[in-house]
Amino acid sequence: MSTTVIKLGSSIVAGDAGDVREDVLRAVCAEVARLHERGDAVVIVTSGAIARGMRVLELPLRPRAMGELQAASAVGQGKLYRVYDELLREHGVTSAQVLLTFFDVSARTHYLNARQTLSKLLDWRVVPVINENDTTTTDEISFGDNDFLAAQVAVLINADRLVLLTDTEGLHTADPRRDPGARLVEEVTDFEAIDDMDVGHAGSALGSGGMRSKVVAAEMATAAGIETVIASGLDPASIAGALAGEPRGTRFPARDARYSSFKLWLKYAKPTRGRIVVDAGAARALREGGTSLLPVGIVSVEGSFDAGDAVEVVDGGGTIGKGICNYSAGELARVKGLKSAEVRSVIPRATEEAVHRDYFVLA
């Protein structure tokens, strides 16, 4: 049995006017039912609640104010899920609506609870239909058209494949809507090699994502050993082929898993609250030796954070990594540059490590 996460962007869930593309959702649900029938586990991550709400409310343009976005989502959320539920029930497949926010994956306890819930639904042979809970989210905790959410869910449930369905054939060397010479990139094995491409294709008028967010989602998922595909959701053959493992769109092969589930969560989901600047010796030890960061190697502390928050660790050459700090910003500012014995004279019950190596991940 394999586990597949399928993500549908706003541009294929709804047309330009906000009407649900029922033909697209019907094709996707038919393929989901086919996978389900052969015993595979499937999770759907969908965008489009705001677009659906816009259509119901007859709004001409996507709102900009957060309160308006949240209200439009509240109108559209249930109506969008009802379409999925009815289409899946036509194939005898039971579904469940699951709403998540960034906080649900950035807080470790919530992250584990979400994994437990999704795992139980899959055990019960239920297809979760997941969307970001736009009715409570804010600018600071949004996923970006759910690409990041889909990657997080794939890591969360240890999926085998992540399929990102969009309104283009896949990743191109440039934006195919502006450059007729743009070529499809069929496979990506080196993410640095595509940095110079014009992959920041803007999302649709109804969505908030774009090709850049899909590439970042692919980078995250493949780092967890999850094959990722970006393919057209407007072509039924492409949908079927991508879900069947055939060469479709752009494929990102799974990489050797470099990090544990915890460190993937830390690297991609836990937001940073400040920065720690370290000296050359500490930087070298972190990069090459896999050691913990001690206060003696810290040059300066930036931002306001509490013990247990994630911080970015940098030196003169740039970002080294990210870790959970054992000190608040104020405490760390008092003991930076001090040896362990000196630290304990300032803060008697202080831990030896500012950031322990088990709670640190390289950039």
N, C-alpha and C positions, 0 to 999 in steps of 0.2 A: 504494500500500500504506500502511495506517495501523498504528499500534502502540497497543494498549490494555493497560492494567494493571487487573486485576480483583482487588479485595480482599474476602475473606470473613471476617466477624467470628466470634468464638466462638459467639455466640448463634444463628447460622444454620448453622454447621458441625455443632453438636451440640445436642441437646435438653436439657431441664433435668436429665435424669438422666445426661447425658454420652454417650448413644448418638449415633452419627453420623447426621445427617439425609441419608441416601443419596439421597432424592428431590430434595433441594435440590442436592446435588453433581452428581447426574445431569443436572439441568436446566442447571446452569452449564456442565458439561463438553460438553453437546450444543451450547450456544451458542458455546463456545470452538472446537469442531470446525467449526462453520459459518463462523466468522470465519477460521479457519485455512485452510479449503478455498478461500475466495475470495482467499487470498494475504496476508491480514493477519497481523501478528505479535501474539502474545498472551502476557502474563505473568500468572500467578496468584500472589497473595500471600494466604496462608491463616493464620488462627489456628486454635486447637482442639487442639493437641498435648497440652496439659495436661488439657483436658476429656476427651480420648480416654483418656489415661492414668488419669485419675480413675475412669472407667467400668470399665476393665480391672481396676484395683486395688480397685474397689468402695468408693471413698472417698466419704463422705456430703457433705462440704463441700470447697470449694477450699482447698488448704493455704495457710498464711500464711508459714511459714518458707521461706527461699530454697532450702535444701537439699531440702526436700520438693517444692517447685515444680519444681526441676531434675530430680529423680528421676521425678516424674510425667510430665514432658515426655519424658524418655528412654524411658519405657515407651510413650507414645502417638505419638511422632514418626513412626517408621517405619510403624506401623499406619495412621496417617492418610494418609500419602503413598501407601501401597499402594492405598487406595480411589481416589484421584485417578488413579493410574497405570492401574489396571484400567479405569476408566470412560473415560479418554481413548483407551486402546488399542482399546476397542470401536468407536471411530470412526476407527481407523487413525492416531491421533496419538501421536507419541513425546513423552514428558515427561522432565524431569530434576529431581531434588530439589536445591535450593540452600538452605543454611542460612547466615544472616547474623547478626551481632551489631551493636550500636551502634558498636563499635570499627571494624568493617569500613567504615563510612561516615564516622566521625569522624576517622580517620587517612587523610590524603590518598592515600598510596600504596596502601593497601588499597582505598580508594574507586575508584581508577583500575583496579586489578586486578579488582574486582567488575564494573565496567562492561565490561571486556574479555571476561570470561567470559560475561556475559549476552549481549553482542553476538554472540559466536561461536555460542552456542546458538541465537539467533534466526536467524543466517545459515544454520544447519544445519536450520532449520524444526523446531526442538524447542521445546516449551512448558515454560519453567521454572516449577516450583512452589516458591515461596519461603516460608520461615517463619523467624521469629526463632529463633536457636539457644538456646532456653531452658535447655539443659543446661549452658551455660557462662556465661550472662548473670548480672548482679547487679542489685541495686536501682538502682545508679547508671547502668547502661547498658542499660536496657530501653526499648522503643519505645512501650508503652502500647497493647496489643491490636493492634499492627501497623499502625495507621492512619498513623503517622509513617513506618514502614518502607515502606509502599506508596507514599507521596508521594516518599520518597527514591529508590525504585526508578524511579518515573515520570520524575523529573528525570534520574536516572542514565542512562537509555536514551533520553532525549528523546522520550517518549511523546506521542501526540496526545490521549489521553483516559485519565482515571483514573475508575474506577467503584467506589465504596465500597458494598458490599451489607451491609445490616444488617437488624434485625428490626422496623423501623418504615418507614413509607412514605417518610420523608425528614426534613428539618429542619422543626420546627414552632415556632410562636410560644411554646409552653410544652411541658412534658412531657405528651404525649398520654395517658400511662398514669395521670397524676394529675389532669389538667385536661381535662374533656370539651369545653371551648371552644377548645382548642388548634387552630390552623389550620396547614395545610401551607404552607410558604414555597416557592413554585415556582421562584424564581430569586433569586440573591444577586449583586449587583454591587458592593455597598459593605459591606465587612466591619465597619466601625465601626458601621453601622446595626443590626447584630444583637448588639452588645455588651450591650444591656439585656435581651435575651431570656433566658429560662430554658433555655439550650441545653446546660447541663452535665448532661444526662440521664445517670444512672449506667449503667455497663455491666451485663451480666447477672451472675448468680451465678457463672458459669463463666468470665467474661472480665474484663479489666482496663481496657477502654476506655470510651467513652461518646460522646455526640454532640459534646461540646466537642472531643475529640481529632480527630474527623472534620472539624470546621470548620477547625481549625488545619492539618490535612493539606490541605484544599481551598485554604486561603490560600497555603500553600507551593507547591502544584502550579500554581495559576493564575498565581502570580508568575513562573513559568517558562514561561508561555504554554501551559499544559496545561488543557484543559477538564476539569472534575470534576463528577461526579454522585453524589449520595447517594440510594440507592433500596432498595426492599425486596428482600431475597434470598429471601423466603418465597413470593413470587408469581412463577410462571414467566413470565407475561406482562410483568411489570415487569422481570425480568431480560433477557428478549429485547428489550424496547423500549429499555431503557437502553443496551444494547450496540449496538443499531441506530441510536442517536442520536435516538430519538423522545423527546418530552417526558415524562419519568418522574421521580418523586421531586423532588428539589431540584437544580437545575442551577447551577453556578458557571462562568460563561463565562471563557474564557482571557483573561488580561490581556496588554497589551504587556509583553514580557519586559524587566524593569528591570535585571536583573543577569545576569552571565555565569554559567556553570555553577560556576566556582570560587567566586564570591561567594554563590551560592545555597547551596553546600556550607558556606561559612563562616557564613552567616546562620542556617542551620537545623540543621546537623549537627555543627559543631565546638563542643564544650563550652567554656565560659569557665572560667578558673582564677583570676581576680582582677578587680579594678576599678581604673580610673585616673580620678581626679577632675581635671577641667581648669577653667581660668578662663574668663571670659566671652568673651575674644578668641579663644581656641582653639576654644571651642564654636561661635562664629559662623563661623569659618573652615571648620570641619568640616562644618557644616550647609549653609552657603551657598556656600562657595568650592571644595569638593571637594579640599581641601589635605591634606597629610600632617600628622600630629601630631608636633610637636617637643618636646623636654624642657622648653623654656622655658615652655610653656603648661600644664604639669602642676602641680597643686596638691598632690595626695597620691596615695599608692599603697596599695591594700588587697589583702590576700590574699598567697598564696605561689604564684609561677609562674616558669617558666623562659622563656628566649628561645625564640620559636617557638610559645608557647602563645597561645590566644585570650584576650582580655580585654574586659570591658565598659567602654566609655568614657562617663562621666556628667558632668553639671554640676549646679548647683542646681535646674535644671528637670526633671531626670530623665535617662533613658538617651538618649544621642546615637547610639550605634552599637556595633559590635563589630569588633575587628581583631586581627591577628597582631602581637604585640609583639616588637620586636627586642632587648629587654633583659629580664633577669630582674628580679623584684620588687626584689631587693636592689640591683642596679645602678641601676635607675630611681629608687629612693629616694635614692640618692647624688647623682644629677644633675638631679632635678626642679627646675624653675625656673631652670635655667642656660641661657645662650646656647650656641650650637654650639661656639665657641672655648673656652669654659669647660668644656664637657663633655669635649672632647678632652684638656684638661689633667688631668682626673680619670681618664678612661678613654681612653687614647691611640688605640685602634683602634675606638672606638665609631662606629656609623653615625649619620648626622645625624638620621634620623627615628626616633622612638620607635615609631610605627606608620605605615608607608607607605600612601599613599592607594590604591595598587593592592591592598592587603591589608586594606582597611577597608570596611565596609558600614554604611549608616545603618539605624537601627532602624525 
